[in-house]
Amino acid sequence: VDSPEPDPIPPSTSTTTPSLPTNSTLPLGTPMEIDAMKSKHHS
């Protein structure tokens, strides 16, 4: 996980906190992750 700030929150709680892109598997993450996913789908 590429997070500039430390994530003291466990993966179990990160699912309920969309503001923290701890899980790259979640559809709601950083714009960069979303763009990356879109790029993979398009390419």
N, C-alpha and C positions, 0 to 999 in steps of 0.2 A: 504493500500500500504506500503510495507516494503522498504522504501528508506532511506539509511544512511544519505543522505544530503537532506536539505529542498527543496521543489519544489514550487517556487513562480509562476511557469507557470500553468495556468488554463488547465483543461482536454481538452478543445477545441484546444489549441495550442500543447498539448503534442502529439496529433495524428500526427502532422506534424514534430515532433521532435523524431525520433526513438532512438536517443541517450539517451533520458530520459525515463526510464521504469516506467512512472507514472501510466499508465493503464495496469494492469495485464492481461486485456482481449486482449491486442494486441499480435499478434504472435511474434513480434520482441521485446524481452525484455532481461532481464539478463539471462545468461546461466543457472543459478539455476532455474529460472522460466520455461525455456524451458525444462530442465531435469525433472522438477516436472510434467509438462504437459505430457511429453512422458511417465513418470512412471505411471500416471493416465490412459493413453490410453492403456499401455501394461498390467496393472493390472486391 
